[in-house]
Amino acid sequence: MKFASKEDLLEGIEDEHRTFVELAGSIPRTRYKEEGVWGDCWTIHDLFAHLTEWEQMFLRWYWEGLRGGEPALPAPGFKWNQTPELNRAIWRKYRWKSTKKVLEEFEASYKEILAVARKLSPDELFAPGHFAWTRKNALVTYLGANTFSHYRTATKILRRWLKQQR
């Protein structure tokens, strides 16, 4: 995912978020706990929770890095090649929360991550290694994966599930 400018990045994040939220909003809330949306047991509720947790992980990485720390990527106790196990842990963490609470947390998390993105300079976003914790990568690598790309993937998952429901 390449972005020509900070404005392009922000627009992409906002557009993909809006597309996902509008599609999910077209589905009755009574269906948010139906299993099989993704894999055997994931629900729409679980998709929202998953997106929220990954946004929050990015924010933890960012804030810890600003304090001079070395964030555990992707999460404490997990390596990148263990993301399926991490995603299952996220699923278990949010599984029993109310959908109302999950949706509130999703909206708050989105506002928080977007506010951080808006405050960053183009150099902070796009310069490889600007932040020590990103090493040779640009911050946008992590930000885009946890917003833009994630929303797009969630939209595709919902569309595929809806198509199967017909």
Protein Blocks (a to p, Z undefined) as FASTA:
>chain_A
ZZfbfklmmmmmmmmmmmmmmmmmmpcfklmmcghklojkbcfklmmmmmmmmmmmmmmm
mmmmmnopacddfbghiafklmmmmmmmmmmmmmmpcfklmmmmmmmmmmmmmmmmmmpc
fklmmmghkamklmmacfklmmmmmmmmmmmmmmmmmmmmmmmmZZ
